[in-house]
Amino acid sequence: MRLTKLLLLVIILTGQIWSQETDDRACQKCHQSGTWFPLSSSPEFDHNRDTAFNLVDSHADLQCSQCHTGQGIEEFHKFSTTGNDCADCHQDIHDNYWGDRCEQCHTPESWNMGQAYRRHDETLFPLVAAHHRLSCYLCHRSPRSLPSLDCQVCHSTDFLPDLASHSGLDERADCANCHAPTSWKDILAINHGVFFPIYNGVHRGRWSSCSTCHNQAGDYQSFSCFGSGCHSISGMNSEHCEGGGCERCNGFTYPRTGVDSDDCYFCHSRGDKSTCGD
């Protein structure tokens, strides 16, 4: 009987010692030998490798207890699984208006709205200039809706009253060809160099507004070389006609009388002073 009790005691003590050694080895997966804190700089457990939730950016600075809660040391060290959805930790102030894919606007780098605007730049409609100051709900008026990219949809009060004066344009016109996102009244004319250079060459700095050359309100297909003190008809007549004859260019003879801006453009389509020489 005594021998049986002795054997049982040896087995129990051996089990306790083995269990303690196993627990110690488990502790050292995260803790340093001889001290509990700080945690080991090279733990055996790698959250990014061993779980489905990578700790990057702001998440990398979190304490374990911020996500894995538990009352008491034993319960805490069970490391109960925490949900991977953002809303499991972050309050959804949008009340699911945008759905549950928070990563479309937010990043682990920061939860603030600055990240949302930066992610918007990855879409077909980057938020620049005046658009950057707008509230999301001004354009996204229903849950998860994608508004039209046409300027006219939002700027109808600006566009429609002037539509008739935009010669040759209709409601499908791309306003961004001329208007800047800073303000509807800012005219870019970014393609102007295709037709006639005004941002370089001899005409650079010679004009102050579109009306300097486009003197028919709203009709930007019409232009004048003789308005706003630019060129005078008499001065051009003297420069192109001498004696009884006038200069020729590509089969066109400069008219001694009745010259118009289209005649100027025929020979000087780039705005320079060169002539054909024939």
Backbone bond lengths (Angstrom), bond angles and torsions (degrees), N, CA, C in turn:
res aa  C-N    CA-C-N  psi(-1)  N-CA   C-N-CA  omega(-1)  CA-C   N-CA-C  phi
1 M - - - 1.463 - - 1.522 110.99 -
2 R 1.375 113.25 -44.83 1.454 117.42 178.69 1.528 111.15 -63.50
3 L 1.311 115.13 -37.51 1.468 119.61 179.25 1.526 110.75 -63.60
4 T 1.304 116.12 -38.70 1.475 120.12 179.12 1.515 110.85 -64.71
5 K 1.339 117.09 -44.90 1.475 120.72 178.54 1.522 111.18 -61.87
6 L 1.371 114.23 -40.24 1.467 118.24 179.65 1.522 111.58 -62.45
7 L 1.343 115.83 -42.10 1.453 119.78 179.09 1.536 111.48 -64.33
8 L 1.330 115.85 -41.32 1.477 119.66 178.15 1.513 111.02 -62.51
9 L 1.353 117.13 -40.85 1.468 120.97 -179.67 1.521 110.84 -64.14
10 V 1.350 116.22 -42.12 1.470 120.66 178.99 1.515 110.44 -61.91
11 I 1.350 116.64 -43.30 1.471 120.64 -179.71 1.519 111.32 -63.06
12 I 1.370 115.61 -43.57 1.469 119.85 -178.93 1.514 110.52 -64.45
13 L 1.334 117.44 -46.77 1.464 120.48 -179.04 1.523 111.14 -64.06
14 T 1.346 115.38 -41.42 1.470 119.07 178.68 1.526 110.06 -61.14
15 G 1.343 116.50 -42.05 1.460 120.64 178.96 1.506 112.26 -63.47
16 Q 1.356 115.60 -40.58 1.457 119.26 179.07 1.526 111.10 -64.91
17 I 1.352 114.87 -42.82 1.472 118.91 179.28 1.523 110.32 -63.26
18 W 1.363 115.91 -44.32 1.484 119.82 179.62 1.526 111.20 -63.74
19 S 1.353 114.73 -40.32 1.464 119.78 178.94 1.517 110.55 -64.20
20 Q 1.346 116.13 -41.80 1.463 119.96 -179.98 1.521 110.41 -64.64
21 E 1.334 117.16 -40.99 1.463 120.40 179.12 1.522 110.44 -64.80
22 T 1.353 115.08 -39.89 1.470 118.93 178.47 1.516 110.87 -63.77
23 D 1.354 116.14 -44.36 1.462 120.54 178.71 1.521 110.88 -62.20
24 D 1.345 115.83 -40.23 1.458 119.27 179.75 1.522 110.26 -62.80
25 R 1.338 113.82 -42.86 1.464 116.61 179.45 1.526 110.64 -63.50
26 A 1.335 117.81 -36.74 1.462 121.99 178.38 1.520 110.46 -66.26
27 C 1.329 117.01 -39.84 1.468 120.45 179.41 1.523 110.88 -61.79
28 Q 1.334 115.91 -38.80 1.452 119.92 -175.98 1.522 113.01 -73.24
29 K 1.329 116.87 -4.41 1.459 118.95 172.93 1.528 110.73 -68.36
30 C 1.333 115.64 -24.79 1.470 119.63 -179.52 1.527 112.47 -123.49
31 H 1.369 116.61 -36.04 1.461 120.89 -175.39 1.523 111.30 -95.18
32 Q 1.321 114.58 157.39 1.454 119.84 175.65 1.519 109.48 -83.46
33 S 1.301 116.04 155.33 1.455 121.09 177.69 1.523 109.34 -72.59
34 G 1.312 115.93 123.74 1.462 120.16 176.67 1.509 113.93 96.38
35 T 1.309 118.70 -11.90 1.473 120.79 178.57 1.517 109.14 -153.87
36 W 1.332 116.43 142.42 1.462 119.75 -179.03 1.529 111.15 -81.50
37 F 1.328 116.15 -38.61 1.467 120.11 -177.21 1.517 109.98 -128.21
38 P 1.320 118.34 144.85 1.468 125.09 -0.61 1.528 110.77 -74.35
39 L 1.322 115.59 165.99 1.451 120.19 178.68 1.526 110.49 -64.51
40 S 1.282 116.43 162.57 1.458 121.16 -179.93 1.529 110.30 -60.67
41 S 1.324 116.27 139.82 1.464 120.72 178.83 1.519 112.43 -73.68
42 S 1.325 116.32 -16.65 1.469 120.73 178.54 1.526 109.44 -136.34
43 P 1.339 117.31 68.19 1.470 120.39 -178.82 1.527 111.21 -68.05
44 E 1.314 114.75 154.81 1.454 119.30 177.32 1.527 110.78 -67.61
45 F 1.336 115.05 -32.18 1.466 119.70 -179.22 1.524 109.46 -82.31
46 D 1.314 117.05 127.45 1.460 123.11 178.34 1.525 108.35 -117.96
47 H 1.321 115.72 110.30 1.469 120.17 -175.09 1.525 111.01 -60.19
48 N 1.326 117.30 -39.35 1.464 120.31 -178.73 1.526 111.92 -71.19
49 R 1.304 115.88 -30.88 1.471 119.76 -178.41 1.527 112.12 -86.97
50 D 1.335 115.64 -38.74 1.455 120.10 -169.97 1.522 114.72 -97.38
51 T 1.337 118.20 -2.57 1.464 120.85 178.07 1.522 109.72 -130.72
52 A 1.325 115.66 175.69 1.469 121.11 -179.74 1.527 111.53 -96.46
53 F 1.340 116.90 13.63 1.467 119.94 -179.06 1.521 109.29 -130.61
54 N 1.336 116.32 106.92 1.449 120.83 -178.73 1.522 111.12 -77.17
55 L 1.312 115.75 134.36 1.462 121.37 176.74 1.523 108.48 -93.48
56 V 1.330 116.20 97.87 1.462 121.43 -179.74 1.521 109.02 -127.02
57 D 1.331 115.65 161.08 1.469 122.75 178.84 1.526 110.72 52.03
58 S 1.323 118.15 -126.16 1.469 121.27 -175.86 1.527 112.26 -64.95
59 H 1.326 117.75 -29.32 1.464 120.52 179.79 1.530 111.44 -66.94
60 A 1.331 116.97 -25.59 1.466 120.20 -178.01 1.526 111.60 -69.65
61 D 1.344 117.89 -18.33 1.464 121.62 -177.55 1.524 112.62 -94.77
62 L 1.327 117.80 1.62 1.460 121.16 -176.63 1.526 111.42 -75.79
63 Q 1.333 115.91 152.18 1.451 121.92 170.54 1.530 108.92 -85.06
64 C 1.340 116.43 147.91 1.472 120.25 -178.72 1.524 110.87 -53.62
65 S 1.356 116.44 -39.96 1.463 121.14 -173.67 1.526 112.50 -70.26
66 Q 1.341 118.70 -12.62 1.453 120.05 178.96 1.528 111.68 -73.21
67 C 1.320 116.60 -24.98 1.463 120.54 178.83 1.526 111.82 -111.67
68 H 1.333 115.53 -37.37 1.467 120.39 -178.70 1.525 107.87 -101.83
69 T 1.301 116.86 92.39 1.462 121.87 -177.14 1.522 109.95 -91.51
70 G 1.309 115.75 159.90 1.465 120.96 177.72 1.506 110.06 175.72
71 Q 1.319 116.80 142.90 1.452 121.89 179.21 1.532 109.23 -86.23
72 G 1.298 115.62 119.28 1.452 119.70 179.39 1.513 111.63 87.51
73 I 1.362 114.18 159.21 1.458 120.42 -174.93 1.519 111.62 -64.16
74 E 1.331 117.12 -43.46 1.458 120.17 -176.02 1.525 110.86 -64.99
75 E 1.338 116.95 -46.42 1.462 120.17 -178.65 1.522 111.11 -68.04
76 F 1.338 116.18 -38.23 1.471 119.86 179.33 1.519 111.29 -61.17
77 H 1.343 116.20 -40.84 1.456 120.03 -175.72 1.530 113.66 -77.81
78 K 1.300 116.66 3.04 1.458 118.46 171.28 1.529 110.39 -77.62
79 F 1.337 116.19 -16.14 1.468 122.19 177.25 1.528 111.24 48.62
80 S 1.318 113.87 60.99 1.462 119.21 179.90 1.521 109.67 -55.71
81 T 1.320 115.07 140.64 1.468 120.66 -176.82 1.514 110.86 -65.42
82 T 1.319 115.76 130.73 1.457 122.19 177.17 1.525 108.92 -102.95
83 G 1.334 116.97 142.66 1.455 120.40 -179.15 1.516 112.59 -60.13
84 N 1.323 116.62 152.13 1.464 121.46 -179.36 1.519 113.47 -91.09
85 D 1.333 117.73 -7.02 1.461 120.40 179.71 1.519 110.20 -75.79
86 C 1.327 115.89 141.83 1.470 120.39 -179.10 1.524 111.50 -55.67
87 A 1.339 116.15 -38.81 1.462 120.95 -176.69 1.522 112.37 -66.89
88 D 1.356 118.29 -13.33 1.454 120.15 176.97 1.530 111.33 -68.21
89 C 1.335 115.92 -24.43 1.464 120.16 178.99 1.528 112.62 -119.01
90 H 1.331 116.09 -33.96 1.462 120.88 -176.44 1.524 110.40 -103.44
91 Q 1.317 115.54 136.35 1.455 119.87 177.63 1.522 109.99 -70.89
92 D 1.312 117.59 129.62 1.461 122.25 178.93 1.523 108.66 -84.10
93 I 1.326 115.98 93.60 1.461 119.92 -178.14 1.523 112.08 -70.85
94 H 1.345 116.50 -10.36 1.469 120.20 178.95 1.532 112.12 -89.20
95 D 1.340 116.80 -2.13 1.471 121.04 179.54 1.533 111.48 53.05
96 N 1.323 115.55 44.20 1.464 123.00 177.36 1.527 113.20 63.62
97 Y 1.349 117.33 18.22 1.468 121.39 178.91 1.522 110.48 -60.11
98 W 1.343 116.03 -38.43 1.468 120.68 -178.08 1.519 112.26 -97.79
99 G 1.333 118.08 6.32 1.446 119.79 -177.53 1.521 110.73 88.19
100 D 1.335 116.77 -167.86 1.462 120.93 -174.57 1.521 113.09 -105.93
101 R 1.325 118.08 10.33 1.468 120.51 179.07 1.533 109.47 -95.97
102 C 1.319 114.97 71.66 1.464 121.23 -176.87 1.526 111.86 -58.64
103 E 1.342 116.30 -29.42 1.464 120.18 -176.16 1.526 112.88 -65.47
104 Q 1.335 118.20 -10.63 1.458 119.96 176.78 1.524 111.35 -67.94
105 C 1.326 116.52 -26.88 1.472 120.51 -179.94 1.530 112.30 -119.75
106 H 1.318 116.91 -34.98 1.465 121.16 -175.93 1.523 110.73 -103.57
107 T 1.309 114.93 157.11 1.464 120.62 177.15 1.529 108.80 -131.82
108 P 1.342 118.57 160.91 1.470 120.54 176.27 1.524 112.65 -62.08
109 E 1.332 116.68 -16.03 1.467 119.51 179.80 1.518 110.92 -65.62
110 S 1.336 115.74 -40.61 1.458 119.64 -179.46 1.516 108.78 -163.12
111 W 1.324 115.86 147.07 1.465 120.70 179.45 1.529 110.85 -89.88
112 N 1.345 117.53 -9.10 1.464 119.48 -172.00 1.525 111.56 -73.10
113 M 1.340 115.84 166.78 1.455 122.02 -172.93 1.521 113.42 -69.62
114 G 1.344 117.11 -17.81 1.456 118.85 177.76 1.517 111.65 -57.86
115 Q 1.321 115.73 -33.94 1.462 119.78 178.40 1.523 111.12 -69.48
116 A 1.332 115.95 -35.43 1.468 119.69 -179.74 1.523 110.69 -62.54
117 Y 1.329 116.83 -42.21 1.457 119.51 178.30 1.523 111.44 -65.56
118 R 1.320 116.49 -36.63 1.463 119.60 179.85 1.524 110.78 -67.40
119 R 1.335 117.02 -38.42 1.453 119.69 177.77 1.523 110.82 -68.03
120 H 1.340 116.90 -29.00 1.458 120.40 179.15 1.526 110.75 -65.06
121 D 1.324 116.53 -26.70 1.464 120.42 178.91 1.525 111.76 -66.21
122 E 1.329 117.64 -14.73 1.460 121.16 178.38 1.526 111.63 -85.21
123 T 1.330 116.85 -2.31 1.463 121.07 179.32 1.523 109.80 -93.52
124 L 1.338 116.11 -175.23 1.459 120.96 178.79 1.522 111.94 -78.35
125 F 1.336 117.07 -1.30 1.464 119.78 -178.03 1.523 109.33 -135.50
126 P 1.332 118.55 80.90 1.465 120.77 177.54 1.523 110.77 -61.99
127 L 1.321 116.54 140.07 1.459 121.20 179.95 1.533 108.68 -89.94
128 V 1.323 116.31 97.75 1.459 121.44 -179.66 1.523 109.30 -121.21
129 A 1.332 114.71 159.59 1.469 121.89 176.76 1.531 110.76 53.23
130 A 1.326 117.57 -129.21 1.463 121.51 -174.83 1.526 112.17 -63.61
131 H 1.330 117.92 -27.37 1.462 120.35 -179.55 1.531 111.90 -67.88
132 H 1.319 116.61 -23.28 1.458 120.19 -177.52 1.525 111.81 -69.73
133 R 1.331 117.04 -21.94 1.465 121.03 -176.81 1.524 112.68 -89.85
134 L 1.314 118.28 -3.97 1.457 121.19 -173.72 1.528 111.96 -78.85
135 S 1.318 114.90 150.89 1.460 121.13 173.50 1.527 109.33 -75.90
136 C 1.322 116.87 143.22 1.467 121.02 179.72 1.526 110.90 -55.44
137 Y 1.334 115.95 -39.00 1.462 120.67 -173.59 1.524 112.40 -73.77
138 L 1.324 118.00 -10.77 1.460 119.93 177.87 1.526 110.86 -69.45
139 C 1.331 116.43 -32.70 1.463 120.87 179.62 1.533 111.97 -103.93
140 H 1.320 116.44 -38.64 1.466 120.80 179.65 1.534 107.58 -93.42
141 R 1.312 115.62 85.53 1.467 120.28 -170.56 1.512 114.04 -88.79
142 S 1.307 117.87 -5.63 1.458 121.70 174.44 1.519 107.90 -138.26
143 P 1.339 118.12 155.48 1.474 120.61 -174.88 1.521 113.20 -52.20
144 R 1.349 114.31 127.23 1.465 122.90 174.70 1.520 113.38 58.16
145 S 1.341 117.02 23.75 1.463 120.12 -179.20 1.519 110.57 -80.83
146 L 1.323 116.67 148.97 1.453 123.10 176.62 1.519 107.89 -113.25
147 P 1.320 118.33 108.24 1.459 120.28 -177.81 1.519 112.03 -70.87
148 S 1.309 115.62 164.08 1.460 120.97 177.40 1.525 110.37 -67.43
149 L 1.322 115.80 149.48 1.461 120.91 177.59 1.518 112.01 -88.71
150 D 1.333 118.09 -3.91 1.463 121.64 -179.59 1.518 110.07 -73.54
151 C 1.321 116.15 130.73 1.461 121.14 -178.44 1.532 111.78 -58.36
152 Q 1.338 115.71 -35.97 1.457 120.36 -173.78 1.524 112.98 -62.75
153 V 1.332 116.99 -26.56 1.463 120.07 -177.83 1.523 110.85 -62.32
154 C 1.319 116.61 -40.34 1.470 120.83 -179.67 1.528 112.45 -94.74
155 H 1.333 116.07 -28.18 1.462 120.01 -174.08 1.530 111.98 -108.43
156 S 1.317 117.18 34.07 1.465 119.86 -177.85 1.523 111.93 -62.10
157 T 1.325 117.64 -34.97 1.470 119.89 -179.84 1.527 111.58 -68.59
158 D 1.327 116.89 -23.31 1.464 120.83 176.54 1.524 110.80 -88.84
159 F 1.325 115.71 -37.70 1.462 120.50 -170.18 1.528 113.51 -81.98
160 L 1.319 117.33 -50.44 1.465 120.52 -171.65 1.526 114.15 -61.21
161 P 1.332 120.41 -42.30 1.475 118.72 179.52 1.528 113.48 -59.92
162 D 1.330 117.27 -28.15 1.462 120.69 -177.40 1.522 113.05 -101.85
163 L 1.329 117.07 3.83 1.460 119.53 -176.14 1.519 111.82 -60.86
164 A 1.338 117.36 -43.00 1.459 120.66 -177.21 1.526 111.73 -63.21
165 S 1.312 117.29 -30.98 1.463 120.31 -177.66 1.524 112.73 -82.42
166 H 1.332 117.77 -11.18 1.458 121.31 176.50 1.525 108.39 -87.10
167 S 1.299 115.73 89.59 1.463 120.93 -174.60 1.522 111.41 -58.18
168 G 1.333 116.23 128.83 1.456 121.61 176.38 1.508 115.06 83.33
169 L 1.340 119.05 -0.26 1.450 121.57 -179.35 1.520 110.67 -103.99
170 D 1.327 116.51 153.85 1.459 120.96 175.63 1.523 108.54 -129.87
171 E 1.323 116.79 -172.14 1.454 121.19 -174.83 1.525 112.86 -68.11
172 R 1.323 118.35 -11.84 1.463 121.46 178.76 1.527 112.38 -95.78
173 A 1.306 117.17 6.22 1.460 120.57 -177.72 1.534 110.67 -64.10
174 D 1.314 115.68 147.00 1.458 121.45 178.25 1.530 108.41 -88.75
175 C 1.306 116.11 101.52 1.472 121.00 -176.54 1.525 111.68 -62.20
176 A 1.349 116.98 -28.94 1.462 120.92 -175.81 1.525 112.63 -65.19
177 N 1.334 118.00 -11.63 1.462 119.56 176.72 1.523 111.55 -65.52
178 C 1.329 116.21 -26.27 1.464 119.60 -176.59 1.526 113.13 -125.83
179 H 1.333 117.58 -32.26 1.458 120.69 -174.71 1.521 111.23 -93.90
180 A 1.331 115.54 141.24 1.459 121.81 -179.30 1.526 110.50 -93.30
181 P 1.357 117.87 153.38 1.464 119.96 178.20 1.518 113.77 -73.86
182 T 1.328 117.80 -7.53 1.465 119.97 177.86 1.521 111.47 -69.95
183 S 1.317 116.42 -40.68 1.458 122.29 179.44 1.512 108.41 -163.24
184 W 1.341 115.98 146.38 1.463 120.17 179.90 1.524 111.33 -61.50
185 K 1.323 117.03 -24.97 1.465 121.02 -177.69 1.527 112.53 -86.38
186 D 1.331 116.47 -8.97 1.466 119.65 177.09 1.523 109.48 -82.41
187 I 1.321 116.75 119.92 1.458 121.73 -178.32 1.519 109.14 -100.05
188 L 1.320 115.98 121.89 1.460 120.72 -179.37 1.521 112.38 -82.86
189 A 1.328 114.95 -45.15 1.470 120.19 -173.40 1.524 109.52 48.85
190 I 1.322 117.30 44.94 1.460 121.02 -172.86 1.525 112.34 -66.81
191 N 1.321 117.60 -20.47 1.463 120.05 179.73 1.529 112.03 -99.03
192 H 1.320 117.20 11.05 1.462 119.77 -174.19 1.518 111.92 -61.65
193 G 1.317 116.77 -33.34 1.454 119.74 -178.70 1.517 113.65 -63.52
194 V 1.352 116.50 -21.21 1.461 119.64 177.37 1.525 110.05 -66.55
195 F 1.332 115.76 -34.50 1.460 120.46 -176.95 1.532 112.23 -96.18
196 F 1.350 114.95 -42.38 1.456 119.19 -176.41 1.526 108.02 -166.25
197 P 1.339 118.54 118.66 1.472 120.52 -175.63 1.529 112.33 -70.08
198 I 1.310 115.33 125.00 1.471 119.82 176.90 1.527 111.32 -124.26
199 Y 1.348 117.09 -8.78 1.450 120.15 178.70 1.525 111.98 -99.86
200 N 1.332 116.10 -2.57 1.460 120.60 174.86 1.530 107.31 -148.18
201 G 1.302 116.40 176.37 1.463 120.14 -178.74 1.521 112.33 74.63
202 V 1.319 116.29 -162.78 1.468 121.05 -172.60 1.520 112.91 -70.50
203 H 1.348 118.53 -18.18 1.461 120.30 -178.37 1.522 112.88 -92.81
204 R 1.304 116.73 -1.21 1.456 119.81 176.81 1.532 110.05 -65.07
205 G 1.320 116.30 127.07 1.454 121.16 178.43 1.520 114.49 77.47
206 R 1.335 117.62 3.49 1.472 120.42 -179.20 1.532 111.91 -92.75
207 W 1.306 117.82 1.71 1.463 121.19 -177.76 1.528 108.65 -135.92
208 S 1.316 115.55 156.16 1.457 119.93 -178.44 1.522 112.74 -117.68
209 S 1.327 117.60 -23.01 1.458 121.44 178.74 1.520 108.43 -155.46
210 C 1.322 116.99 169.25 1.467 121.49 -179.30 1.526 111.17 -58.00
211 S 1.346 115.44 -35.31 1.467 119.92 -176.35 1.523 112.93 -68.73
212 T 1.334 117.61 -9.63 1.456 119.43 175.86 1.522 110.70 -59.30
213 C 1.341 116.22 -39.89 1.460 120.99 179.37 1.531 112.11 -109.97
214 H 1.333 116.68 -34.68 1.468 120.74 -179.42 1.538 107.57 -95.21
215 N 1.331 115.45 84.15 1.463 119.53 -173.02 1.522 114.25 -90.66
216 Q 1.327 116.89 5.69 1.456 120.54 171.65 1.522 107.29 -103.71
217 A 1.320 116.41 108.89 1.459 122.90 -170.54 1.528 112.26 -48.63
218 G 1.330 116.17 121.67 1.447 121.95 175.25 1.508 115.47 81.43
219 D 1.315 118.38 -14.76 1.469 121.04 -178.62 1.526 108.12 -97.66
220 Y 1.330 115.63 93.85 1.461 119.81 -174.93 1.516 112.69 -89.46
221 Q 1.331 116.93 3.47 1.456 119.63 172.60 1.524 110.79 -89.36
222 S 1.301 115.55 -15.99 1.473 120.05 175.99 1.521 108.81 -97.57
223 F 1.314 115.87 144.19 1.464 120.03 -178.87 1.518 109.34 -148.89
224 S 1.309 114.96 161.59 1.464 120.30 178.73 1.519 109.95 -134.78
225 C 1.328 115.01 134.55 1.464 119.96 175.67 1.526 111.46 -91.53
226 F 1.303 115.80 -5.98 1.465 119.39 -170.54 1.529 113.25 -112.20
227 G 1.319 117.38 1.36 1.452 118.95 -178.61 1.510 112.31 -91.26
228 S 1.316 115.36 170.33 1.469 124.34 174.23 1.520 113.40 53.18
229 G 1.310 116.77 33.63 1.460 120.11 175.85 1.499 115.02 70.76
230 C 1.349 118.05 21.06 1.471 120.15 -179.48 1.528 110.16 -77.97
231 H 1.318 117.26 -81.94 1.456 122.09 179.13 1.525 108.10 -115.81
232 S 1.297 115.87 148.41 1.467 119.83 176.18 1.528 108.91 -109.02
233 I 1.321 115.58 146.41 1.475 119.81 179.97 1.520 110.59 -62.06
234 S 1.334 116.42 -42.25 1.478 119.34 -179.33 1.522 111.09 -64.15
235 G 1.338 115.85 -38.29 1.455 119.30 179.31 1.524 111.84 -67.36
236 M 1.328 116.84 -38.83 1.460 120.83 178.57 1.533 110.98 -69.27
237 N 1.346 116.79 -36.93 1.465 120.14 176.95 1.525 110.88 -61.35
238 S 1.295 115.77 -43.78 1.468 119.77 179.95 1.527 111.48 -66.02
239 E 1.330 116.37 -34.80 1.457 120.04 -176.37 1.521 112.05 -77.07
240 H 1.337 117.27 -30.47 1.464 120.55 -174.38 1.528 113.86 -102.25
241 C 1.308 116.68 -14.52 1.469 119.79 -179.48 1.528 109.24 -123.96
242 E 1.318 115.57 134.22 1.453 120.69 -179.12 1.521 108.13 -142.03
243 G 1.298 115.76 124.74 1.455 119.21 -176.71 1.515 110.59 69.93
244 G 1.317 115.70 -129.58 1.460 119.58 -176.93 1.500 114.22 -95.58
245 G 1.333 118.62 -3.44 1.463 119.80 -176.44 1.516 112.84 -126.61
246 C 1.329 114.96 161.01 1.476 121.32 178.33 1.528 109.35 -121.97
247 E 1.315 116.22 159.83 1.466 121.73 -177.49 1.526 111.38 -66.29
248 R 1.370 113.57 153.75 1.457 120.24 177.84 1.529 109.37 -120.70
249 C 1.346 115.32 151.88 1.463 120.12 179.32 1.514 108.41 -151.01
250 N 1.348 116.05 116.51 1.463 120.70 178.19 1.528 112.50 51.68
251 G 1.321 115.32 41.81 1.457 119.99 178.23 1.513 114.29 84.94
252 F 1.319 117.25 -2.47 1.473 120.55 -179.79 1.534 108.73 -102.85
253 T 1.316 115.17 130.62 1.462 120.53 177.41 1.524 109.05 -102.42
254 Y 1.306 114.90 129.25 1.458 119.69 -179.84 1.533 108.84 -59.24
255 P 1.362 117.77 126.88 1.471 119.83 -178.02 1.527 110.69 -77.21
256 R 1.318 115.13 129.00 1.467 119.20 179.30 1.525 110.65 -63.10
257 T 1.306 116.38 -31.78 1.465 121.01 176.87 1.526 108.52 -131.26
258 G 1.319 115.74 150.26 1.463 120.81 175.84 1.511 115.52 78.05
259 V 1.323 118.74 22.38 1.456 119.80 177.81 1.534 109.56 -65.84
260 D 1.328 116.31 142.57 1.465 118.96 176.70 1.533 109.30 -129.69
261 S 1.324 115.94 178.20 1.468 121.07 -174.24 1.518 112.37 -66.52
262 D 1.335 117.50 -31.43 1.465 119.71 177.26 1.527 110.92 -63.55
263 D 1.352 116.25 -33.50 1.463 120.12 176.39 1.524 110.35 -64.00
264 C 1.321 116.01 -41.58 1.467 120.02 178.40 1.535 110.66 -61.05
265 Y 1.323 114.96 -44.57 1.466 120.59 -176.29 1.527 111.23 -66.71
266 F 1.314 118.40 -29.16 1.455 122.41 -179.15 1.528 111.00 -60.82
267 C 1.318 116.24 -40.16 1.471 119.99 -178.86 1.530 113.27 -96.39
268 H 1.331 116.65 -28.31 1.473 120.70 -174.49 1.534 110.26 -121.20
269 S 1.318 116.72 58.30 1.461 120.85 -175.64 1.524 113.23 -68.82
270 R 1.337 117.77 -16.88 1.448 121.42 177.05 1.519 112.11 -106.39
271 G 1.336 115.11 3.83 1.463 119.33 175.86 1.494 115.93 79.34
272 D 1.345 118.18 7.34 1.459 119.36 -179.80 1.537 110.61 -91.18
273 K 1.303 115.59 -179.88 1.468 120.33 -174.75 1.528 113.15 -98.90
274 S 1.304 117.77 5.29 1.461 119.31 -178.13 1.515 110.56 -70.35
275 T 1.312 115.91 151.40 1.469 121.93 178.52 1.515 109.03 -121.75
276 C 1.306 115.20 168.29 1.468 119.36 -177.77 1.527 111.73 -74.17
277 G 1.305 116.91 -34.14 1.455 120.36 178.31 1.502 114.19 87.38
278 D 1.360 119.26 11.27 1.456 118.31 177.68 1.528 110.63 -112.33
